[in-house]
Amino acid sequence: MAKHNELGKAGEDAAVAYLEQHGYIIRDRNWRKGHFELDIVAAKENELIVVEVKTRSNTQFAEPEDAVDLPKIRRTVRAADTYMKLFQIDASVRFDIITVVGNDNGDFKIEHMKEAFYPPLF
């Protein structure tokens, strides 16, 4: 596995551990359907939370959340809509971003941005 893939996996593992420590129930990780993909789908207090995880080794050139641009938001919202229809989920949905900065030995700084974005008008 390439070094950046290892870092991404370690970052996602750290994000899952963070969410579980804060009372979230993880429904799915790396859920895929066709060309749709969701990093983490969680639940808490009758709400479905779709989490986009961005892992970086440092923030020298850009903040991790800057990678969540409008096209990425649109794809994520469409994927979440597909997920909810497929599993017949009737709950409110929230879109969060978790940024993970550090190295793959587990020394990470985690930031959880709740309601990081809303579904855009298409």
N, C-alpha and C positions, 0 to 999 in steps of 0.2 A: 504494500500500500504506500502511495506517495506521502511524503512528509505533511503536505497541507491537508490531505485526507485524514491522516492520523490526528492532526490538530483539530480538525472539524469534528471528528467523532468524539474526541475527548471533551471538546467544548459542549457538544450536545449532551453527552453524559452528565456533565456538570450542571447544565441547564435543567435536565430532568431531576437530578438530585435536589437542586434548589427548589423547584416547584413542589416536589413531594414533601420537602421539609416545611413548606409553607401551606400545606393542606390541600394541594391540588391532586386530583386523581388523573393519572395519565391514561387516556383512552387509546392513543395510537402514537407511534413514532415513525417517521419517514413513510407516511401513508401515501400510496400512489394509486392512481386510477387513470389509465391512458397517459396523457401528457401532464396531468395534474399531480402536484406534490405538496404535502404539508409536512413541515418539520416535526411539530408536536401538536397533538390535539389533546386538550386537557378539559377537566370539568371541575367546577367549584360553585357551590351555592346555586344550583339550578341554572348555571350559565355555561355555555360551551366557550372555551378559550382556545383560539388558534394562535400558536406561537411560532414566530419566525426567529430562528436562532442564527446569529452572525458571530463567528469566531475569528479573531485576529491575534497574531502574535504581538502586535503593538499598534499604536494609533499614530505613528509618525507621519503617515501620508493622508489618512482619512479616518473618520470615526466609523465603526462597523455598521451602525444604523444607516449611514449614508448609502449603503448598497441596496437599501429597500426603497427603490424608486417607484414611480407611478406604474410602469409596466409590471413590476414584481407585485405591487399591491393588487393590480387588476387580476393577475394570475392567481394570487392567493385567495382573493374573494371568490373567484369562480370555482376554485378547488373546494373552498369551504362550503359553497352552495351545493356542489355535487355531493360532498361528504354528508351534508345534512339531509339531502333528498335520499341518498342511498341507504342511510341508516334510520330514516324517518324520525329525525330529531326535531322536536318542536320546542326550542328554547332560544333565548337570546344568545347572540354570539358576540364575542369581543376579540379584537385583534391586538395582540401584544408582540413586542420585540424583546428578546433577551440578547444582550451583547455579552460576549465572553472574551476577555483579553488576557493573554498570558501564554504559557507554554504547556505542552502536553504532559508535563509531569504532575499536573493537577494544581499548579499554582496560578489560579485564575481570579480575575476581578470580574464579578458578575453584576450587571445592571438590568433590572426588569422594568421595562417601559409599558405600563398598562395603558390600554386604549391608545396604542401608538399611532393607529390610523383607523379611518372609517371607510366603509365601502364608497368608492367614488361614483358619481353619476356617470353612466356610460353614454 
